[in-house]
Amino acid sequence: MTTPAHDPKGYYAILELGFDADAEAVKAAYRSLAKVLHPDHNSAPDAVARFQRLNEAYQVLGDARRRALYDARREAAAKAEKAPRNGPEAEPRKAASPPPP
């Protein structure tokens, strides 16, 4: 499935989809989850918040342009995570040597 580092806002995880899901899969996942998470059918205390997140995820992944932007940001974050770090933070710090006697 997805990992938070590669799914910045968790939209793929919310819709329980892989990154390669097509538009029909996104729509089917949304409809299926909406039936379960809708506050009229779900009495859980967080039902409204979960349904709002589901709608937010569908608005982004269900729109080709917005999904392309989201995926570009997701891929950039994944690439940055794999890139070697440069600078003083890249090398582990060595313990300071004690002063000579």
C-alpha positions as CSV (number, residue, x, y, z in Angstrom):
1,M,0.0,0.0,0.0
2,T,1.2,3.6,0.6
3,T,3.6,5.1,3.1
4,P,3.2,8.6,4.6
5,A,6.5,9.7,3.1
6,H,5.3,9.0,-0.4
7,D,1.7,10.2,0.2
8,P,2.0,13.6,1.7
9,K,-1.6,14.1,2.8
10,G,-2.5,10.5,2.8
11,Y,-5.0,10.7,0.0
12,Y,-4.2,7.3,-1.5
13,A,-4.3,5.7,1.9
14,I,-7.7,7.3,2.7
15,L,-9.1,5.9,-0.5
16,E,-7.3,2.6,0.1
17,L,-5.7,2.8,-3.4
18,G,-2.3,2.2,-4.9
19,F,-0.5,5.0,-6.8
20,D,-1.3,3.3,-10.1
21,A,-5.1,3.4,-9.6
22,D,-7.1,4.7,-12.6
23,A,-9.9,7.2,-12.5
24,E,-12.6,4.5,-12.4
25,A,-10.9,2.8,-9.4
26,V,-10.7,6.2,-7.6
27,K,-14.4,6.7,-8.2
28,A,-15.4,3.2,-7.1
29,A,-13.3,3.5,-3.9
30,Y,-14.8,6.8,-3.1
31,R,-18.4,5.6,-3.6
32,S,-17.8,2.4,-1.5
33,L,-16.2,4.3,1.4
34,A,-18.7,7.1,1.3
35,K,-21.5,4.6,2.0
36,V,-19.6,3.4,5.1
37,L,-18.2,6.7,6.3
38,H,-21.2,9.0,5.7
39,P,-22.3,10.6,9.0
40,D,-25.9,9.6,8.4
41,H,-24.9,5.9,8.4
42,N,-21.9,6.0,10.8
43,S,-22.4,7.0,14.4
44,A,-18.7,7.1,15.3
45,P,-17.6,10.4,17.0
46,D,-15.1,11.1,14.2
47,A,-17.5,10.2,11.3
48,V,-17.8,13.8,10.1
49,A,-14.1,14.4,10.1
50,R,-13.3,11.1,8.3
51,F,-16.0,11.8,5.7
52,Q,-14.6,15.3,5.1
53,R,-11.1,13.8,4.6
54,L,-12.6,11.3,2.2
55,N,-14.2,14.1,0.2
56,E,-10.9,16.1,0.2
57,A,-9.0,13.0,-1.1
58,Y,-11.6,12.4,-3.8
59,Q,-11.6,16.0,-4.9
60,V,-7.8,15.8,-5.5
61,L,-7.5,12.3,-6.9
62,G,-10.7,12.4,-8.9
63,D,-9.6,15.5,-10.9
64,A,-6.9,14.7,-13.4
65,R,-5.1,18.1,-13.2
66,R,-5.1,18.2,-9.4
67,R,-4.0,14.6,-9.2
68,A,-1.1,15.3,-11.5
69,L,0.0,18.2,-9.2
70,Y,-0.3,16.0,-6.1
71,D,1.6,13.2,-7.7
72,A,4.4,15.5,-8.8
73,R,4.8,16.7,-5.3
74,R,4.6,13.1,-4.0
75,E,7.3,12.0,-6.4
76,A,9.5,15.0,-5.6
77,A,9.3,14.1,-1.9
78,A,10.2,10.5,-2.6
79,K,13.1,11.6,-4.8
80,A,14.4,14.1,-2.1
81,E,14.2,11.3,0.5
82,K,16.5,9.1,-1.6
83,A,18.9,11.8,-2.5
84,P,22.3,11.8,-0.7
85,R,22.6,14.6,1.8
86,N,25.5,17.1,1.4
87,G,27.0,19.4,4.0
88,P,28.0,19.0,7.6
89,E,24.8,17.1,8.4
90,A,25.6,14.3,5.9
91,E,28.6,13.1,7.9
92,P,28.0,11.6,11.4
93,R,29.7,13.7,14.0
94,K,32.8,12.3,15.7
95,A,33.3,12.6,19.4
96,A,35.7,15.4,20.3
97,S,39.2,14.2,21.2
98,P,40.2,14.9,24.8
99,P,42.8,17.7,25.1
100,P,46.4,16.6,25.2
101,P,47.9,16.3,28.7
